[in-house]
Amino acid sequence: MTKRTLSEKLAILSDAAKYDASCASSGGQRRGSRDGSGLGSSGGAGICHAYAPDGRCISLLKILMTNFCIYDCAYCVNRVSSRVERARFSVDEVVRLTIEFYRRNYIEGLFLSSGIIRSPDDTMADMVRIARTLRQQENFRGYIHLKTIPDAAPELIDEAGRWADRLSINVEMPTEAGLTRLAPEKSATGIRKAMAEVRVRREASRERSHTGKRKARFAPAGQSTQVIVGADAADDRAILTQSSTLYANYQLSRVYYSAFSPIPDASKNLPLIRPPLLREHRLYQADWLLRFYGFEVGEIAQKGMLDLEVDPKLAWALEHRAAFPVDVNRAPKEMLLRVPGFGTKTVARILAARRHGAVRYEGLAAMGAVMKNAKAFIVAPGWSPRGMTDDAALKTRFAPPPEQLSLL
């Protein structure tokens, strides 16, 4: 095999990591040290940008440890039968890259994934060694996200959670049948078992002993997963049903949706074209409604596929016109959350303001409401949506421009 420079490996393995969407530092906080010292304690290739809940942009070194893999998942560009250019970092090289990028203020943390080399245990052991070396030897206090290998030994998963801020285990396919057909070497049962183990360990780490002391932290920023959209025939309802189950059963922090992208030397079992990127976007919007707005899967994906022309909240409102308009001064929280253009913060501000007097139409924009979306669905002092009952006209107004749809 050709001996590669570190920069050549970085170019190959950062590009190979771009297919993993589950890269975010949401919920992570800097690890403290008693004396306040340590790299990463401050408030090019391989650098990705994630966003925290408060909107901060966070730069991460996002790489694979290696794109060699013993598995042959049909949808993966790094599968064993693929003819892509291969490379592999050593443990020391990943540590050195992370520290050097950090010292130059290029990154705030590390997102590390890997192909499977030799065995799941061997691969996971190397990834754990990287995280342990960064924490113990380099005194690294930045963010670390490790992609966990489901079939790895429980003790390796346990140690990974002690060094990393977040763990992620990809379910990959929306259905067990899809995973069996496209990745027969992987087990949906094994993936769920690994997720359950992470949940149990996280819950145990938050308990206090009889002396009041907490146990060692375990993946304090939670666990996440990724599902590939469009590689099989699963519709949006099946995808969102799986996500709802994962959130409920394993307390995931996030489910990430990644539109399938055609790969070289693709299997005949895969589609020839990628699904619209707008489908991926709609799934994220629907996911948000499930998590924060009180919607059920059957309400927003009743027809199987989400509407690409309008967002799922507006689509639901147009399907349930009899429930509107709602009075912003009388409607319960649950109904206000279903008004297009009202976010969770806007609803909280409306409820707080109502305790002191009537909320007028003119004040809603200052509370964060997107009035272009909301005004057809509300009544307030100073406003009535008379003449705004034509659903077809509303849908046309909110739909993306035709030229945008044609590009997706």
C-alpha positions as CSV (number, residue, x, y, z in Angstrom):
1,M,0.0,0.0,0.0
2,T,1.2,3.5,-0.9
3,K,2.6,5.4,2.1
4,R,0.6,8.6,2.5
5,T,1.4,11.9,4.3
6,L,-0.8,13.1,7.1
7,S,-2.3,15.8,4.9
8,E,-3.2,13.2,2.2
9,K,-4.9,11.0,4.8
10,L,-6.8,14.0,6.1
11,A,-8.1,14.9,2.7
12,I,-9.3,11.3,2.1
13,L,-10.8,10.6,5.5
14,S,-12.4,14.0,6.0
15,D,-14.1,13.6,2.6
16,A,-15.2,10.1,3.6
17,A,-16.8,11.5,6.8
18,K,-19.1,13.9,4.9
19,Y,-21.8,11.2,4.6
20,D,-22.4,11.1,8.3
21,A,-25.0,13.7,9.2
22,S,-25.1,13.0,12.9
23,C,-22.5,15.6,13.7
24,A,-23.5,18.2,16.3
25,S,-22.4,19.4,19.7
26,S,-25.9,20.3,20.9
27,G,-26.1,19.8,24.6
28,G,-22.3,19.5,25.2
29,Q,-20.5,21.7,27.7
30,R,-16.8,22.1,28.2
31,R,-15.3,19.7,30.7
32,G,-14.0,21.6,33.7
33,S,-10.8,21.1,35.6
34,R,-10.1,22.0,39.1
35,D,-7.5,24.5,38.3
36,G,-9.4,25.9,35.2
37,S,-6.6,24.8,32.9
38,G,-6.7,22.5,29.9
39,L,-6.9,22.8,26.2
40,G,-10.3,23.9,24.9
41,S,-11.4,25.8,28.0
42,S,-12.0,29.0,26.1
43,G,-15.6,30.4,26.0
44,G,-9.3,23.7,6.1
45,A,-10.0,20.1,5.5
46,G,-12.0,18.0,8.0
47,I,-13.6,21.0,9.7
48,C,-17.4,21.0,9.8
49,H,-19.8,23.4,11.4
50,A,-22.5,22.4,13.9
51,Y,-24.9,24.5,15.8
52,A,-25.7,24.6,19.5
53,P,-29.3,25.2,20.8
54,D,-28.5,28.9,21.4
55,G,-27.5,29.3,17.7
56,R,-23.7,29.3,18.2
57,C,-21.7,27.9,15.3
58,I,-19.3,25.3,16.6
59,S,-16.3,24.0,14.5
60,L,-15.4,20.3,14.8
61,L,-12.7,18.2,13.2
62,K,-14.9,15.6,11.5
63,I,-13.0,12.6,10.2
64,L,-13.0,8.8,9.9
65,M,-10.3,6.9,11.6
66,T,-10.2,4.8,8.5
67,N,-12.3,4.2,5.4
68,F,-11.2,0.6,5.2
69,C,-14.2,-1.6,6.2
70,I,-14.8,-5.4,6.4
71,Y,-18.6,-4.9,5.8
72,D,-20.3,-4.6,2.5
73,C,-23.3,-2.3,3.1
74,A,-24.8,-1.5,-0.3
75,Y,-25.5,2.2,0.5
76,C,-22.0,2.9,1.9
77,V,-19.2,4.4,-0.3
78,N,-16.6,2.8,2.0
79,R,-18.0,-0.8,1.8
80,V,-15.4,-3.5,1.3
81,S,-16.3,-4.0,-2.4
82,S,-16.0,-0.2,-3.2
83,R,-13.0,0.9,-5.3
84,V,-12.5,4.2,-3.4
85,E,-9.1,5.5,-2.4
86,R,-8.3,4.1,1.1
87,A,-6.4,5.5,4.1
88,R,-6.0,5.0,7.8
89,F,-5.0,7.2,10.7
90,S,-3.0,5.8,13.6
91,V,-4.2,6.6,17.1
92,D,-1.3,9.1,17.6
93,E,-2.1,10.8,14.3
94,V,-5.7,11.6,15.3
95,V,-4.6,12.9,18.6
96,R,-1.9,15.1,17.0
97,L,-4.3,16.4,14.4
98,T,-6.9,17.3,17.0
99,I,-4.4,19.1,19.3
100,E,-2.8,21.0,16.5
101,F,-6.1,22.1,15.0
102,Y,-7.2,23.1,18.5
103,R,-4.1,25.1,19.3
104,R,-4.6,27.1,16.1
105,N,-8.2,27.8,17.2
106,Y,-9.5,26.0,14.1
107,I,-11.9,23.7,16.0
108,E,-13.7,23.3,19.3
109,G,-13.9,19.6,19.3
110,L,-13.7,16.2,17.5
111,F,-16.2,14.1,15.7
112,L,-14.7,10.6,15.1
113,S,-16.2,7.8,13.2
114,S,-14.6,4.8,11.4
115,G,-15.0,1.9,9.0
116,I,-14.7,-1.5,10.7
117,I,-11.2,-2.9,10.6
118,R,-10.4,-6.4,11.7
119,S,-13.4,-6.5,14.1
120,P,-15.8,-4.2,15.9
121,D,-13.9,-4.6,19.2
122,D,-10.5,-3.8,17.6
123,T,-11.9,-0.7,15.9
124,M,-13.8,0.5,19.0
125,A,-10.7,0.0,21.1
126,D,-8.7,2.3,18.9
127,M,-11.4,5.0,19.0
128,V,-11.6,4.7,22.8
129,R,-7.8,5.0,23.0
130,I,-7.9,8.2,21.0
131,A,-10.4,9.8,23.4
132,R,-8.6,8.6,26.5
133,T,-5.3,9.9,25.3
134,L,-6.8,13.3,24.5
135,R,-8.4,13.5,27.9
136,Q,-5.7,12.0,30.1
137,Q,-2.4,12.8,28.4
138,E,-3.3,16.0,26.5
139,N,-5.6,17.4,29.1
140,F,-8.1,18.1,26.3
141,R,-11.3,19.8,27.6
142,G,-13.0,20.3,24.2
143,Y,-16.0,18.4,22.8
144,I,-15.7,14.8,21.7
145,H,-18.3,12.9,19.8
146,L,-17.6,9.2,19.1
147,K,-19.5,7.1,16.6
148,T,-20.2,3.9,18.5
149,I,-20.0,0.4,16.9
150,P,-23.0,-1.6,18.0
151,D,-21.3,-5.0,18.1
152,A,-18.4,-3.8,20.2
153,A,-18.0,-5.2,23.7
154,P,-20.1,-3.5,26.5
155,E,-16.9,-2.6,28.4
156,L,-15.6,-0.6,25.4
157,I,-18.9,1.3,25.1
158,D,-18.8,2.0,28.8
159,E,-15.3,3.5,28.5
160,A,-16.2,5.4,25.4
161,G,-19.0,7.1,27.3
162,R,-16.7,8.1,30.1
163,W,-14.4,10.0,27.7
164,A,-16.8,11.3,25.1
165,D,-19.5,14.0,25.5
166,R,-21.8,12.3,23.0
167,L,-22.1,8.8,21.5
168,S,-24.0,8.0,18.4
169,I,-25.2,4.7,16.9
170,N,-26.6,4.8,13.4
171,V,-29.8,2.8,12.7
172,E,-29.1,3.6,9.1
173,M,-32.3,2.2,7.5
174,P,-35.9,3.2,8.4
175,T,-37.0,-0.5,8.6
176,E,-35.5,-3.8,9.8
177,A,-36.4,-5.3,6.4
178,G,-34.4,-2.5,4.6
179,L,-31.4,-3.0,6.8
180,T,-31.5,-6.8,6.2
181,R,-31.6,-6.3,2.5
182,L,-29.0,-3.6,2.1
183,A,-26.7,-4.4,5.1
184,P,-27.1,-8.1,5.9
185,E,-24.0,-8.1,8.1
186,K,-25.7,-5.7,10.5
187,S,-28.4,-6.4,13.0
188,A,-31.3,-4.1,13.9
189,T,-31.6,-6.0,17.2
190,G,-28.0,-5.5,17.9
191,I,-28.3,-1.7,17.2
192,R,-31.2,-1.4,19.5
193,K,-29.5,-3.4,22.2
194,A,-26.5,-1.0,22.1
195,M,-28.7,2.0,22.3
196,A,-30.5,0.6,25.3
197,E,-27.1,0.0,27.0
198,V,-26.1,3.6,26.4
199,R,-29.4,4.8,27.9
200,V,-29.0,2.6,31.0
201,R,-25.5,3.8,31.6
202,R,-26.5,7.5,31.1
203,E,-29.3,7.1,33.6
204,A,-27.1,5.3,36.1
205,S,-24.5,8.1,35.8
206,R,-27.0,10.7,37.0
207,E,-27.9,8.8,40.1
208,R,-26.3,9.8,43.4
209,S,-24.7,7.3,45.9
210,H,-25.9,7.1,49.5
211,T,-23.2,9.7,50.4
212,G,-24.7,12.1,47.8
213,K,-21.8,11.8,45.3
214,R,-22.6,11.4,41.6
215,K,-21.0,8.6,39.6
216,A,-18.6,9.3,36.8
217,R,-20.2,11.2,33.9
218,F,-21.3,9.1,30.9
219,A,-22.0,10.7,27.5
220,P,-23.5,13.9,29.2
221,A,-24.6,15.3,25.8
222,G,-26.6,12.2,25.1
223,Q,-26.8,9.8,22.1
224,S,-27.9,10.4,18.6
225,T,-28.5,8.4,15.4
226,Q,-28.8,8.8,11.7
227,V,-31.3,7.3,9.2
228,I,-30.7,7.2,5.5
229,V,-33.7,8.6,3.5
230,G,-34.5,7.3,0.0
231,A,-32.2,4.2,-0.2
232,D,-35.2,1.9,0.2
233,A,-39.0,2.2,-0.3
234,A,-39.8,3.3,3.2
235,D,-42.2,6.3,3.2
236,D,-42.0,9.3,5.5
237,R,-44.5,7.9,7.9
238,A,-42.4,4.8,8.4
239,I,-39.3,7.0,9.0
240,L,-41.0,9.2,11.5
241,T,-42.6,6.3,13.3
242,Q,-39.2,4.8,13.8
243,S,-37.9,8.2,15.1
244,S,-40.8,8.5,17.5
245,T,-40.0,5.1,18.9
246,L,-36.3,5.8,19.2
247,Y,-37.0,9.0,21.1
248,A,-39.4,7.3,23.5
249,N,-37.4,4.1,24.1
250,Y,-33.8,5.3,24.1
251,Q,-34.1,9.0,25.1
252,L,-32.1,10.1,22.0
253,S,-31.0,13.7,21.8
254,R,-31.4,13.8,18.0
255,V,-32.3,11.7,15.0
256,Y,-30.5,13.0,11.9
257,Y,-31.9,12.5,8.4
258,S,-29.5,12.0,5.5
259,A,-30.8,11.9,1.9
260,F,-29.3,9.0,0.1
261,S,-26.7,10.0,-2.4
262,P,-25.8,7.7,-5.4
263,I,-22.4,6.2,-5.0
264,P,-19.8,4.7,-7.4
265,D,-20.3,1.1,-8.4
266,A,-23.7,1.1,-6.8
267,S,-25.7,-2.0,-6.1
268,K,-28.7,-2.7,-8.3
269,N,-30.8,-2.7,-5.1
270,L,-30.3,1.1,-4.8
271,P,-32.1,3.9,-6.6
272,L,-30.3,5.6,-9.5
273,I,-31.1,9.1,-8.3
274,R,-31.1,10.7,-4.9
275,P,-34.4,11.8,-3.3
276,P,-35.2,15.5,-3.2
277,L,-33.2,17.4,-0.6
278,L,-36.5,19.1,0.3
279,R,-37.7,15.7,1.5
280,E,-34.9,15.6,4.1
281,H,-35.7,19.2,5.1
282,R,-39.4,18.3,5.6
283,L,-38.5,15.3,7.8
284,Y,-36.4,17.6,10.1
285,Q,-39.4,20.0,10.3
286,A,-41.7,17.1,11.1
287,D,-39.3,15.7,13.7
288,W,-39.4,19.1,15.4
289,L,-43.2,19.0,15.6
290,L,-43.1,15.5,17.2
291,R,-40.6,16.6,19.8
292,F,-41.7,20.1,20.8
293,Y,-45.2,20.8,19.4
294,G,-47.3,17.9,20.6
295,F,-48.0,16.4,17.2
296,E,-48.3,12.6,16.5
297,V,-46.9,10.8,13.5
298,G,-50.4,10.0,12.2
299,E,-51.3,13.6,12.2
300,I,-48.5,15.0,10.1
301,A,-47.8,12.0,7.8
302,Q,-51.2,10.5,7.5
303,K,-50.8,10.1,3.7
304,G,-47.5,8.4,4.0
305,M,-45.3,11.1,2.4
306,L,-44.9,14.7,3.6
307,D,-46.0,17.5,1.3
308,L,-43.0,18.9,-0.4
309,E,-44.7,22.2,-1.3
310,V,-45.4,23.4,2.2
311,D,-44.0,22.7,5.7
312,P,-45.8,19.9,7.7
313,K,-47.3,22.3,10.2
314,L,-48.9,24.5,7.5
315,A,-50.0,21.3,5.7
316,W,-51.8,20.1,8.9
317,A,-53.4,23.5,9.4
318,L,-54.8,23.5,5.8
319,E,-56.2,20.0,6.4
320,H,-57.9,21.2,9.6
321,R,-59.3,24.6,8.6
322,A,-62.3,24.0,10.9
323,A,-60.0,24.4,13.9
324,F,-59.1,27.9,12.8
325,P,-58.9,30.8,13.3
326,V,-57.8,30.6,16.9
327,D,-58.2,33.5,19.4
328,V,-54.7,34.3,20.6
329,N,-56.2,35.5,23.9
330,R,-58.3,32.4,24.6
331,A,-56.8,29.4,22.9
332,P,-54.9,26.9,25.1
333,K,-51.2,26.4,24.7
334,E,-51.7,23.1,22.7
335,M,-53.7,24.9,20.0
336,L,-51.4,28.0,19.9
337,L,-48.5,25.6,19.1
338,R,-50.4,24.4,16.0
339,V,-50.7,27.9,14.5
340,P,-48.3,28.3,11.5
341,G,-45.8,30.9,12.3
342,F,-45.9,30.5,16.0
343,G,-42.8,28.9,17.6
344,T,-42.5,27.6,21.1
345,K,-40.9,30.8,22.4
346,T,-43.6,32.9,20.7
347,V,-46.3,30.8,22.4
348,A,-44.6,31.1,25.8
349,R,-44.5,34.9,25.4
350,I,-48.1,35.1,24.4
351,L,-49.2,33.1,27.4
352,A,-47.1,35.3,29.7
353,A,-48.4,38.5,28.2
354,R,-52.0,37.3,28.5
355,R,-51.7,37.3,32.2
356,H,-51.4,41.1,32.1
357,G,-53.9,42.1,29.4
358,A,-55.1,41.4,25.9
359,V,-52.5,40.5,23.3
360,R,-53.0,42.7,20.2
361,Y,-52.2,41.8,16.6
362,E,-49.6,44.5,16.4
363,G,-47.6,43.0,19.2
364,L,-47.3,39.5,17.9
365,A,-44.4,40.2,15.5
366,A,-42.4,41.6,18.4
367,M,-43.0,38.3,20.2
368,G,-41.3,36.4,17.4
369,A,-44.4,35.4,15.3
370,V,-44.0,35.0,11.6
371,M,-47.1,37.0,10.6
372,K,-46.9,36.1,7.0
373,N,-47.7,32.5,8.0
374,A,-49.8,33.1,11.0
375,K,-52.3,35.8,10.1
376,A,-54.7,33.6,8.1
377,F,-55.1,31.3,11.2
378,I,-55.6,33.7,14.1
379,V,-58.0,36.3,15.6
380,A,-56.7,39.1,17.8
381,P,-57.8,42.6,18.8
382,G,-57.1,44.6,15.6
383,W,-57.2,41.6,13.3
384,S,-59.6,39.2,11.7
385,P,-58.6,36.9,8.7
386,R,-61.6,37.7,6.6
387,G,-61.0,37.0,3.0
388,M,-58.1,34.6,3.8
389,T,-59.9,31.3,3.6
390,D,-58.8,30.1,0.1
391,D,-56.6,27.1,0.9
392,A,-55.3,26.8,-2.6
393,A,-54.2,30.4,-2.6
394,L,-52.5,30.0,0.7
395,K,-50.7,26.9,-0.3
396,T,-49.4,28.6,-3.5
397,R,-48.2,31.6,-1.5
398,F,-46.2,29.5,0.9
399,A,-44.8,27.0,-1.7
400,P,-41.2,27.2,-2.7
401,P,-40.5,28.8,-6.1
402,P,-41.0,26.3,-9.0
403,E,-37.4,26.8,-10.1
404,Q,-36.2,25.7,-6.6
405,L,-38.3,22.6,-6.7
406,S,-36.9,21.7,-10.1
407,L,-33.4,21.7,-8.8
408,L,-34.1,19.2,-6.0
